[in-house]
């Protein structure tokens, strides 16, 4: 009689998404690491070794003072022309999106315009290709106030990991996330624009799948996947700008989120 093949025992891996509820409205100059640490302790959910803290870009920008009062902005001729063009194309966006002062801030944050028809897509000085260079007026107090992206998201993530280790005595990783649209697909999702302490890419090329076929092109953007998972808990109006991802196993790494950006010579659509 033929023996039955012994089946491998599959151990499912699970992660936990823990909202950091109760953070105050962040002000320029605030010690973000201390506020997160205090809030986690108040919630009786202190950070543990191996946790990944995902922070919304908005609170990092606020703490850095990366805010612009549109009343202080003088639009350039380029911004005025862009506003006129966009208003003609999409008159329903006559508010902030077509405000020449807002567009001037977008231009200042950009190294080039990718598309300027229905949606203003630019490449930021960081290398991100996104709508409006990440300039945003949502969840910012004041009708004329907008935030811009952190000056150095990877540097900010690294600084937060160091500060939180001093405060907690444990090693964690940090992801700074922002909401981006995606080519060819509807809807928005959170992606990692800054990271420290974990591999942002998981390169499986050269390894084998479950049926022993070699993997030739599989590189997983794990930092983006973790940012997107945390984004489900954050919401847009829930006041949860920080989420702890617990249970994801990883080796400490010095990789930065900048490693996820596709190089110009590999971009078929540039």
Secondary structure as UniProt FT lines:
FT   STRAND          16..19
FT   TURN            21..22
FT   TURN            28..29
FT   HELIX           32..42
FT   TURN            43..44
FT   TURN            49..50
FT   STRAND          52..56
FT   HELIX           57..64
FT   STRAND          67..69
FT   HELIX           70..72
FT   HELIX           77..89
FT   HELIX           91..93
FT   TURN            94..95
FT   HELIX           96..98
FT   HELIX           100..108
FT   STRAND          110..116
FT   STRAND          120..124
FT   TURN            125..126
FT   STRAND          129..131
FT   HELIX           132..134
FT   TURN            138..139
FT   TURN            143..144
FT   STRAND          145..147
FT   TURN            151..152
FT   HELIX           153..168
FT   STRAND          173..182
FT   TURN            183..184
FT   STRAND          185..196
FT   STRAND          202..203
FT   TURN            205..206
FT   TURN            210..211
FT   STRAND          219..220
FT   HELIX           222..234
FT   TURN            235..237
FT   STRAND          242..246
FT   HELIX           257..260
FT   HELIX           264..266
FT   TURN            268..269
//
